[in-house]
Amino acid sequence: MSLSEDTEIKILAAANRLVIPAEFHEGVRMNLDLLRSYATLIEGMDLSDRLEPAFEYEP
C-alpha cells in the first residue's frame, strides 16, 4: 500500500501529537527523505558482533 506524501506526513504527525500545516509539508518531506537515506546507509553497514558500544560521543 502506498500512501500519498501528505497522508504519510499527517499520520506521522498525528502519531506524535503534532499538527503540521500543509505549507510545511514539502520541507518535512525533504527531511524525511534525508533521514531515510541516512538510515539506509547505516543499515547497509556490515558490523562485527564483536564491536564494543560507544559510550560517549565526542565530535
C-alpha positions as CSV (number, residue, x, y, z in Angstrom):
1,M,0.0,0.0,0.0
2,S,1.4,3.4,-1.0
3,L,0.4,6.5,0.9
4,S,0.4,9.9,-0.6
5,E,3.1,12.1,0.8
6,D,0.6,14.4,2.6
7,T,-1.2,11.4,4.1
8,E,2.0,9.9,5.4
9,I,3.1,13.2,7.0
10,K,-0.4,13.6,8.6
11,I,-0.2,10.1,10.0
12,L,3.3,10.5,11.4
13,A,2.4,13.9,12.8
14,A,-0.8,12.5,14.5
15,A,1.2,9.7,16.0
16,N,3.5,12.3,17.6
17,R,0.6,14.6,18.6
18,L,1.7,17.3,16.1
19,V,-0.2,19.4,13.6
20,I,1.9,20.3,10.6
21,P,0.4,22.9,8.3
22,A,0.3,22.0,4.6
23,E,2.7,24.8,3.7
24,F,5.4,23.0,5.7
25,H,4.8,19.5,4.1
26,E,7.4,20.0,1.4
27,G,10.2,20.7,4.0
28,V,9.0,17.9,6.2
29,R,9.1,15.6,3.1
30,M,12.7,16.6,2.3
31,N,13.8,15.9,5.8
32,L,12.1,12.5,5.9
33,D,13.8,11.6,2.7
34,L,17.2,12.7,4.0
35,L,16.7,10.8,7.3
36,R,15.7,7.7,5.4
37,S,18.8,7.9,3.2
38,Y,20.9,8.1,6.3
39,A,19.1,5.1,7.8
40,T,19.7,3.1,4.6
41,L,23.4,3.9,4.8
42,I,23.6,2.7,8.4
43,E,21.5,-0.4,7.8
44,G,23.9,-1.3,4.9
45,M,27.0,-1.3,7.1
46,D,28.4,-4.6,7.9
47,L,29.4,-4.5,11.6
48,S,31.0,-7.3,13.5
49,D,29.2,-8.7,16.6
50,R,32.5,-8.2,18.5
51,L,32.4,-4.4,18.4
52,E,32.0,-2.7,21.7
53,P,29.4,0.0,22.1
54,A,30.4,3.7,22.1
55,F,29.5,5.0,25.5
56,E,30.5,8.6,24.8
57,Y,30.4,10.7,21.6
58,E,32.8,13.5,21.0
59,P,32.6,15.3,17.7
